[in-house]
Amino acid sequence: MINGVLLLDKPKNISSNRALYIIKKKLSPKKAGIVGILDPLASGMLPIVMNEGTKLAKYIENENKEYLVTVKLGYTSTTGDGEGNIIASKNSASFKFTKKSLQEAVNKFKGIQKQIPPMYSGLKVNGIKLYKLARQGISVKREPRVINITDLEVISLDNNEVFLKISCSKGTYIRTLVESIGDSLGTGAYTKDLRRIRIGSFQENEMISLDEVSENQHKIISLESITKNMLSISITDEQCRTLRYGQTIYTKIYENIDEIALKNSNSNLIGIGMIVNNYIHIKRLINFNE
């Protein structure tokens, strides 16, 4: 049974759920899910957790993301991307930037800030996804979220198209960030192209295309790699059985740890635990027999 995460290189013009359906048909996992949905027009890294890997989804979801973004200046979009109605700004032909001046202008968007999610998003209000309301012309109040833009680099500038590399926290809407940049520049802007190239320590060269999935199952990321940045502790087979019975085990190595990876003598991940007053409590058990 496949346990881990497949880093799919999602192509443009298909939904994340459609990509998941294709993976399920190809690999037939008992359980599978998406971590961090990409819009249909976006491409790049789409983690698909499978079987016991589904228990570790949050450790991928919480990681920072990195994107390559093509920004179109001088225009706005009703959806923030190429899917909406594109409208030319009044001063679309009057602005001039250099790469240096543009970098100086966007630097102020780095750091911790609040962002209001867009109406065209999958967030739910009273059980209804926002984009469904937006398509009916309905706008509702959305609470701002705290996000962190850790890096924002101008890669190049070609007339009114800007190529950015953006590193950010979970929950960041790149389309909204681009619109804010356009407003700040006085030009208007929308996201013409978006590609996710990194999540945490997972890199672009680890991705697998839809066509290559069946022949490249060896590239599926192991459970141990998902938690490689987490503090870990080795336990014996007998201690593992004790934890599986819902009991605690004593350790003198650590006193209090909120989350710790539990590994057997072969360094295989067997679960996630917490340590309270030198006693290990189980939080999530990995079951390879299922």
N, C-alpha and C positions, 0 to 999 in steps of 0.2 A: 504493500500500500504506500502511496506517495504521501509523505508528511512534510510540509514546509510551505515555501512561498515561491510562486512563479512570477518573475518580473517580466510581464508581458510588454512588448513594444506595441502599444495600441495604435493602429493606423487612424488617420483622419476619416471622418464621415461615417463612423459607426459608433453607437452608444457603448458605454462601459458594460451595461447589462447584456448587450448583444455579444460583446467580446467574451464575457463570462459564459454565456450559453455555448459558444463555440468551443471554449476550453473544456467545458463539461462533456460535450459530445466527443471530443478527442481523447480525453484522459479518464473519463468516468470516475471521478472521485466521489466518495460517499457524501462529503460535505465540501463546499467551496464558497468563497465570498470575496468581495472586492474591498480593498482598503484604499480609500481616497479616490472617489469617482472623478473621471475626466469628462468634460463636455464632448459631444460628438465631434466638434470641429478641432478639438485638441488632440495631440498625439503624444506618444512617449510612455513613460514608466507607469504601468498600472499593476500594482501588486495583487496577485490572486492567491489567497491563502487556501490551503487544501488539507482536509481531514484534521489531524491534530494541530496543524498550523493555524486553524481558525481560533484556537485558544490563545494565540499570541498576537492577534491582529492589532491590539491597542499599542503594542510596542513598536509597530511600524507606523501606525497612524499618528503617533505623537511626535515623530521625527520631523526635522526641518526639511523643506522641499526646495528644489532648484529648477528654474524654468528658463528656457530661451524664448523670448517674446519679440514678435514683430509688431511695432506700433505704427499706426497710420495717423499722422498729424494733419490737422486741417479739416477733419471730418468727425462726426459723432455717429453713434449707432443706437438704435432704440434698445438693443440687447447688450450693448457693450462689445459685440464682436461682429463678424461678417454675416451672421445669420439674420440680423435685424435690418431695419430700413436705414440706409446710409444717407446722412445729410451733410452737405458741405457747410463749413463754418463761414461766417460773414467775412472774416479776414484770412481765409484759407490761403490766399496767394501773397500775403504781405509779410510773412515772418521769415526770418533767416537765423539759423543757428550753426554753430560749429560744434564739433564733438566735445570740445572743452567746455564751451558755454552751456551746452545741454547737460553735461555731467554735473557742473556746478548747480544747475537748476534743479536736478532730480535728487541731489544729495540730501535735501531736507526731508525726503520721504523715507530715509533710513531710520531705523530705531523702533521703539515701542510706541504704538499709537492705537487709536480706536477707528474701526471701520464698520460702516453700516452695510450689511449684506445686500446684494442687488435683488430686485424683484424677480429677475430671471435667474432663479437658483432653485435647488432642490430642497431648500429648507422648508419646514412645515410650520404653518400657523393654524391652530385649531384643527390639526390633522390634514390640512390641505397644503400641497406643495405650492410655493410662491409662484413658480412659473405658470401654473395653471390659472392663478388669479390674474397674473400679468397679461396673459393672452386674452383675458376677458376685459382688459382695460381697467382692472381694479388694482389699486395700490394700498397697501396697509403699512402700519408703523412697524419698523424692525428695530430691535435693540442693537446698539453698537457692540462690537466685539473687540477685545484687545488682541492685537496682532503684533508681530515683530518682523520688520524687514531688516534682515541681518546684512544684506549686501545688495547693491543696485548699481550695476555697471553698464555704461554705454559702450557697446561693442563697436558699433559703426553707425554711420548716418548716410543715407542715400536719398537726396532730395527731401521728400516729406515722410520717408520711412525710417524709423529708428529701430535698431536691433539692441535689445537689452538682455542682460543675464541677471535674474532676480533670485535671491535666496531669501526664504521667508518661513515663518512658523505655520503650523497647521491652522486651518480656518481662514487663510488669506485668500481673498478673491482677486486674482490678477486683473480681471476685466475692470473691477472697481478701482484698483490702484492706477491702472492706465488712464481711466477717465479722470481721476483726481489730478494726475500729472498734466493731462490736456487742459483741464480747467486752470491749473496753476500757470501754465505757459501762455494761456489766453488763446490757444489755437483749437481746442477740442482735440480729442483723440479716441481711437478705439483699438481693440486688439485684433489685428489682422491674422496673426498666427501664434500658436502657443504650443510649446513642446516641453514636457517634464523630463528632465535628464537625471535627476538624483532625488533619492529619499534617504535621509540619514547617511549611512555609509555605503548604501547600495548605489553603484555607478552605472552609467549609460551602457558600458560594454558588457554588463551582466544581463541585459535584456534579451528576450527571445521573441521573434516575430511569430505571428499566427501560423504562418506556413511551416515554421521550423519546430513547432512545439513537440510533435510526436517523436521527432528524431533527436531531440535535445533535452530529454528528461533528466539527464545527468547534471544539467545546469540549474535545476531547481534548488533554491536556497534551503539549507538544512535548518532545523529548529535551533540547533546550537548557534548558527550564524545570526539568527534573528535576535538572540539574547547575548551576543558576544560582548556588548559593552556593559552588561549588567554584572554586578558583583556575584560571584558563584561560590559554592561550597560543595565538597564531595561527601557523599554519604554511602554507607554500606548497603548491601542487599537486604540485610535484616532491618536496618533503619528505614529503608524504603517501604518494606512490608508494614512496619509500624505506622508510618504516615498514611498508607493506603487504608488502614483500619480506622483512620480518623484520630489517631493519638498523636502526641507531640514527642519530640526527641530532644535531648539535651546536647548543647554544644558549648564548649568553653572558648571557641574562637571569636564569636561575636556576641554582644549583649542585646542590642536592639537594631534591627534592620527592617525597613518597611517592605522591601522586595529583594529577593535573592534567588538566583538560579540554582536549582538543585541538580547535581550531576552524580552519576554512578561511577564505579571504579574505572570504567572505560571512557569517561568524560562525555557520556551521552546525557542529554537533557532528559530529566524524568519529571520535572515540574517546577513551579514557581512557589516559593514559600515566603514567610515572614518570620523574623526572630523577635521574640518578646521575652525579656529577662532571661536570656540564654536558652530559650526553648524554641525550637523550629515548629512552626505551624504551617500546614499546607494551604495554599491558596488555589492553585490549579495543578492538577495531575495530568501528565501525559500518559495516555493509554495506547500502547502499540499493539494491543491485542484486538483492537476494534477494526 
